[in-house]
Amino acid sequence: MTYNNRAFSRTVVLLDVRRNSVPRSVEYNRLQNSGRVKDIHFTKNTDSSQIGDILQVSFLSLVGQDLTR
């Protein structure tokens, strides 16, 4: 898929539990293998509700959850 050259690309990790640090490589690989790591693309003009929609499409476990926080 191609994106606008002005689009931001971010790697989003959907964690099992809240952490104070970045997951180590073994844990990161486990998360990646289970589909909990995705590259998300959005532009500067994308509002928070649209980003929430992108996240819900990427991570089906977020569907129906309130992402406003």
LOVO-46857 format. One line per 3 residues: their letters; for each residue x negated, y negated, z negated of N, C-alpha, C, CB. Coordinates in Angstrom, 3 decimals. Atoms other than C-alpha are relative to their C-alpha. Glycine has a CB too. Layout:
<atoms>
a> X:Y:Z:X:Y:Z:X:Y:Z:X:Y:Z; ...
</atoms>
This chain:
<atoms>
mty> -0.840:1.164:0.000:0.000:0.000:0.000:-0.892:-1.236:0.000:0.959:0.007:-1.209; 0.778:1.231:-0.037:-1.310:-3.481:0.773:0.700:-1.067:-0.825:-0.206:-0.481:1.452; -0.519:1.069:0.836:-0.906:-6.477:-1.474:-0.574:-1.320:0.489:-0.341:0.238:-1.496
nnr> 0.457:1.333:-0.316:-1.271:-10.184:-0.999:-1.404:-0.185:-0.577:0.981:-1.070:-0.552; 1.356:0.190:0.492:-4.904:-11.247:-1.334:-0.048:-0.888:-1.237:-0.861:-0.591:1.086; -0.071:0.828:1.196:-3.781:-13.601:-4.110:0.610:0.762:-1.171:0.806:-1.259:0.279
afs> -0.616:-0.796:1.057:-2.260:-10.768:-6.151:-1.045:0.418:-1.022:0.698:1.236:0.587; 0.844:-0.503:1.076:-3.726:-9.785:-9.511:0.153:1.512:-0.065:0.367:-0.660:-1.365; -0.038:-1.442:0.210:-4.608:-6.159:-10.028:-0.443:0.264:-1.430:-0.908:0.762:1.031
rtv> 0.318:-0.311:1.394:-4.539:-4.925:-13.631:0.222:1.482:-0.239:0.861:-0.848:-0.978; -0.177:-1.387:0.408:-5.003:-1.473:-15.065:0.750:-0.017:-1.322:-1.378:0.754:-0.126; -0.846:-0.038:1.190:-2.265:-0.790:-17.610:-0.047:1.416:-0.562:1.476:-0.434:0.327
vll> 0.053:-1.289:0.686:-2.619:2.008:-20.164:1.165:0.045:-0.977:-1.376:0.211:-0.739; -1.127:-0.190:0.905:0.542:3.221:-21.883:-0.464:0.931:-1.114:1.258:0.580:0.751; 0.575:-0.754:1.112:-0.753:4.340:-25.284:1.063:0.767:-0.777:-0.746:-0.937:-0.936
dvr> -0.873:-0.784:0.867:0.751:6.984:-27.559:0.244:-0.734:-1.315:-0.607:1.389:-0.266; -0.056:0.720:1.275:-0.006:4.961:-30.694:-0.740:-1.318:0.156:-0.612:0.848:-1.162; 0.666:1.295:-0.031:-1.123:1.425:-31.388:-1.459:0.166:-0.431:0.733:-1.019:-0.916
rns> 1.436:-0.106:0.287:-4.922:1.060:-31.373:-0.597:-1.388:-0.170:-0.736:0.768:1.128; 0.738:1.248:0.161:-7.386:-1.616:-32.414:-1.162:-0.101:0.983:-0.515:-0.122:-1.426; 1.119:0.012:-0.935:-9.873:-0.704:-29.692:0.387:0.721:1.285:-1.248:0.653:-0.631
vpr> -0.199:-0.670:-1.277:-10.155:0.601:-26.148:-0.221:1.499:-0.202:-0.962:-0.571:1.094; 0.202:-1.446:0.152:-9.741:4.399:-25.908:-1.346:0.444:0.559:1.123:0.766:0.692; 1.270:-0.560:-0.480:-12.978:6.348:-25.549:0.240:0.759:1.292:-0.642:0.930:-1.067
sve> -0.117:-0.588:-1.334:-13.705:8.045:-22.242:0.786:1.306:0.012:-1.370:0.240:0.570; -0.738:-1.270:0.042:-12.346:11.462:-23.279:1.493:-0.273:-0.155:-0.510:0.899:-1.163; -1.404:0.365:0.216:-9.111:9.917:-24.545:0.571:-0.693:1.238:0.139:-0.917:-1.237
ynr> -0.435:0.697:-1.212:-8.890:7.649:-21.471:0.266:1.005:1.124:-1.063:-1.036:0.444; -0.195:-1.027:-1.035:-9.312:10.661:-19.152:1.264:0.807:-0.265:-1.218:0.941:0.066; -1.226:-0.713:0.350:-6.542:12.485:-21.033:1.230:-0.829:0.355:0.011:0.350:-1.494
lqn> -1.110:0.892:-0.334:-4.241:9.475:-20.660:0.166:-0.120:1.509:-0.221:-1.385:-0.617; -0.052:0.117:-1.452:-5.136:9.166:-16.985:0.572:1.268:0.626:-1.395:-0.286:0.564; -0.509:-1.264:-0.528:-4.439:12.857:-16.321:1.483:0.194:-0.286:-0.783:1.155:-0.581
sgr> -1.414:-0.138:0.334:-1.057:12.579:-18.019:0.864:-1.081:0.659:0.179:-0.048:-1.507; -0.774:1.010:-0.732:-0.021:9.631:-15.792:0.303:-1.242:-0.798:1.276:0.587:0.465; -0.248:1.156:0.855:-0.239:6.973:-18.495:-0.933:-1.165:0.306:-0.140:0.393:-1.449
vkd> 0.874:1.082:-0.464:-2.775:4.812:-16.602:0.409:-0.339:1.428:-1.526:0.406:-0.078; -0.456:0.433:-1.327:-1.550:2.786:-13.613:-0.638:-1.332:0.352:1.546:-0.114:0.048; 0.423:1.304:-0.498:-2.850:-0.065:-11.476:1.252:-0.776:0.382:-0.983:0.137:1.220
ihf> -1.172:0.841:-0.208:-0.252:-2.832:-11.488:-0.454:-1.246:0.763:0.689:-0.381:-1.367; 0.318:1.181:-0.804:-0.250:-5.667:-8.915:1.138:-1.001:-0.114:-0.248:0.383:1.487; -0.992:1.066:0.055:1.527:-8.985:-9.345:-0.691:-1.311:0.341:0.683:-0.072:-1.404
tkn> 0.553:1.295:-0.364:1.070:-12.592:-8.303:0.143:-0.980:-1.159:0.692:-0.549:1.257; -0.053:1.040:1.027:0.655:-15.764:-10.326:1.434:-0.483:-0.226:-0.897:-1.182:0.394; -1.375:0.484:0.082:4.299:-16.642:-9.608:0.976:1.036:-0.546:0.456:-0.446:1.353
tds> -0.877:-1.047:0.510:5.683:-13.355:-10.959:0.383:-0.332:-1.439:-0.685:1.396:0.085; -0.408:0.317:1.368:7.784:-14.055:-14.051:0.031:1.270:-0.861:1.386:-0.686:-0.004; 0.120:-1.113:0.951:7.901:-11.855:-17.140:1.046:1.090:0.241:0.126:-0.521:-1.423
sqi> -1.017:-1.020:-0.260:11.155:-10.108:-16.206:-0.378:0.860:1.200:1.365:-0.653:0.232; 0.447:-0.761:-1.159:9.720:-9.097:-12.831:-1.163:0.920:-0.364:-0.409:-0.947:1.132; 1.091:-0.854:0.462:6.557:-7.799:-14.512:0.562:1.164:-0.806:-1.011:-0.808:-0.844
gdi> -0.667:-1.069:0.736:8.800:-5.821:-16.872:0.602:1.034:0.937:1.080:-0.573:-0.897; -0.558:-0.922:-0.990:10.568:-4.330:-13.855:-1.088:0.842:0.653:0.772:-0.772:1.067; 1.123:-0.733:-0.589:7.214:-3.385:-12.296:-0.494:1.072:-0.973:-1.155:-0.970:0.368
lqv> 0.451:-0.967:1.006:6.174:-1.697:-15.548:0.988:1.153:-0.150:-0.199:-0.693:-1.348; -1.004:-1.055:0.138:9.461:0.213:-15.801:-0.005:0.933:1.203:1.387:-0.608:-0.180; 0.098:-0.847:-1.192:9.067:1.475:-12.230:-1.246:0.884:-0.093:-0.042:-0.869:1.292
sfl> 1.260:-0.740:0.093:5.485:2.532:-12.937:0.017:1.038:-1.112:-1.149:-0.959:-0.222; -0.064:-0.894:1.155:6.181:4.121:-16.335:1.472:0.297:-0.296:-0.714:-0.632:-1.252; -1.415:-0.342:0.151:9.531:5.898:-16.338:0.432:0.125:-1.448:0.294:1.281:0.714
slv> -0.354:-0.087:1.416:9.396:6.359:-20.117:0.410:-1.352:-0.576:-1.165:0.561:-0.793; -0.373:1.336:0.456:9.911:2.575:-20.441:1.399:-0.421:0.456:-1.012:-1.002:0.492; -1.315:0.353:-0.525:13.253:2.587:-18.594:0.997:-0.050:-1.161:0.463:1.021:1.092
gqd> -1.021:0.170:1.021:15.987:1.284:-20.854:-0.529:-0.581:-1.295:0.649:1.301:-0.278; 0.557:0.595:1.208:13.599:-0.094:-23.477:-0.097:-1.513:0.153:-1.382:0.599:-0.312; 0.105:1.453:-0.002:13.521:-3.762:-24.443:-1.481:-0.380:0.009:0.734:-0.621:-1.236
ltr> 1.405:0.352:-0.134:10.171:-5.129:-23.226:-0.286:-1.439:-0.410:-0.446:0.221:1.418; 0.218:1.375:0.436:10.672:-8.676:-24.529:-0.493:0.033:-1.433:1.300:-0.855:0.127; 0.579:0.010:1.349:8.423:-9.186:-27.495:-0.876:-1.166:-0.168:-0.771:1.258:-0.288
</atoms>
